């Protein structure tokens, strides 16, 4: 067996293992109760056929194409070029796995339902509605994502009003920070939030490093994505 064939077989074996263990959770000690709890971790590497090569959901015409490989950390790496389709949500998921593998995982959600947060790249304010963990539990890399609704704070009164009615946004933890004190909100809301845990602001710059999504230089000598990732909407649900 050649080295290339062995590498291809190893990739196939690891992918099948991740497909079979994608629903596994992680055990965690709840610091508030001292109890051991199991937290589910959602993986986008799923069994199926057609559509996106990772999640197998239907494609919308914005997908890219390339080969899926696993690096020395046993994490997925996508190389643009000839290959199967990959949806934008899975592209962003691979980037986030790489980010947290390099910078450390946020093991549990920092924000709770009802928390107000700031999206650092856009200065938009959101209210957290729900949270979940996403990643690959068997590889030891996962991160929280939050289902949020965008809100606005009325000047003068500090009253909170919903924006983008009917739309829900899924935002990864690394793009959010606690709402800074400069945003004046109503005293009743402050009293409600005052009894919650304090969240740590983890948003910041990251050092340059090898990207998890690259181009195949044999067929395309120029990388197809910019060095700095644009802000992407991972998903939205709901309607008017």
C-alpha positions, -999 to 999 in steps of 0.1 A, spaced: 0 0 0 14 34 -10 16 63 15 -12 81 -3 -35 51 -2 -27 46 35 -35 82 42 -68 79 23 -77 48 43 -68 65 76 -90 94 67 -119 71 58 -116 52 91 -115 84 112 -145 99 94 -165 67 99 -156 68 136 -167 104 139 -199 97 121 -206 68 146 -197 89 177 -211 122 166 -240 121 192 -218 115 222 -216 141 249 -190 151 275 -190 148 312 -186 180 332 -187 190 369 -213 217 375 -194 242 397 -227 255 412 -241 221 423 -209 199 423 -228 173 403 -214 155 373 -236 162 343 -235 151 306 -235 179 280 -244 169 245 -220 180 218 -235 185 183 -212 174 154 -217 184 118 -200 152 106 -230 130 100 -240 99 82 -259 102 49 -256 107 12 -258 137 -11 -258 174 -4 -229 187 17 -201 162 22 -201 168 60 -237 174 71 -255 161 40 -280 189 41 -294 203 8 -272 229 -9 -283 264 -18 -259 273 -46 -233 291 -23 -213 259 -16 -176 254 -23 -158 222 -34 -128 205 -21 -113 175 -3 -118 166 33 -87 154 52 -78 150 89 -47 166 103 -23 154 130 -47 166 156 -74 144 141 -94 175 131 -110 180 97 -92 202 72 -107 212 39 -86 218 8 -103 237 -20 -101 223 -55 -116 192 -72 -139 173 -48 -173 172 -32 -195 201 -22 -192 217 13 -218 242 26 -210 275 42 -221 264 76 -197 235 76 -169 257 63 -174 280 93 -176 251 117 -142 237 105 -127 272 110 -141 273 146 -128 239 154 -93 250 143 -97 283 163 -106 265 195 -80 238 190 -53 265 189 -67 289 215 -84 266 240 -119 253 242 -147 271 261 -160 240 277 -194 253 288 -216 282 277 -206 315 292 -240 331 287 -274 321 299 -309 325 285 -319 362 288 -283 375 289 -275 406 267 -244 403 246 -225 424 221 -213 410 187 -178 425 187 -174 427 149 -207 445 142 -214 463 175 -249 447 174 -267 438 206 -284 404 210 -304 386 237 -295 350 243 -324 326 239 -306 292 240 -272 276 239 -256 244 228 -222 228 224 -208 221 189 -177 203 179 -162 168 181 -164 153 216 -141 123 208 -114 147 195 -117 169 227 -126 201 209 -160 218 212 -174 253 217 -207 269 226 -230 285 201 -260 306 210 -294 311 194 -300 349 197 -324 376 187 -311 410 178 -324 439 200 -321 477 202 -318 499 233 -340 530 232 -319 561 240 -330 579 272 -352 552 286 -330 522 282 -360 502 271 -352 471 251 -369 466 218 -366 436 194 -350 442 160 -352 420 128 -386 406 139 -390 369 133 -353 362 127 -331 341 150 -293 341 147 -269 313 156 -236 329 168 -204 312 181 -191 321 215 -158 336 202 -178 364 185 -196 376 216 -187 395 247 -207 407 277 -226 439 272 -203 468 281 -213 493 309 -216 521 283 -249 507 272 -276 521 295 -305 497 301 -335 500 323 -330 495 361 -355 466 362 -334 448 336 -302 456 355 -317 441 386 -327 409 368 -292 405 352 -274 413 385 -283 379 400 -266 360 371 -231 347 369 -204 371 356 -192 362 320 -156 366 310 -148 386 279 -128 362 257 -131 382 224 -98 394 210 -72 391 183 -56 358 174 -20 352 161 -14 342 125 -14 305 120 -20 279 94 -56 280 82 -79 250 84 -94 258 50 -69 262 23 -65 259 -15 -50 231 -34 -19 248 -49 -15 221 -76 -47 233 -92 -51 268 -78 -20 287 -67 -40 315 -51 -59 308 -18 -96 311 -24 -104 327 10 -90 359 25 -67 357 55 -92 374 77 -125 356 79 -155 377 72 -184 377 97 -208 350 85 -244 343 96 -242 307 106 -279 302 103 -312 318 108 -346 304 116 -381 318 118 -400 341 96 -421 373 95 
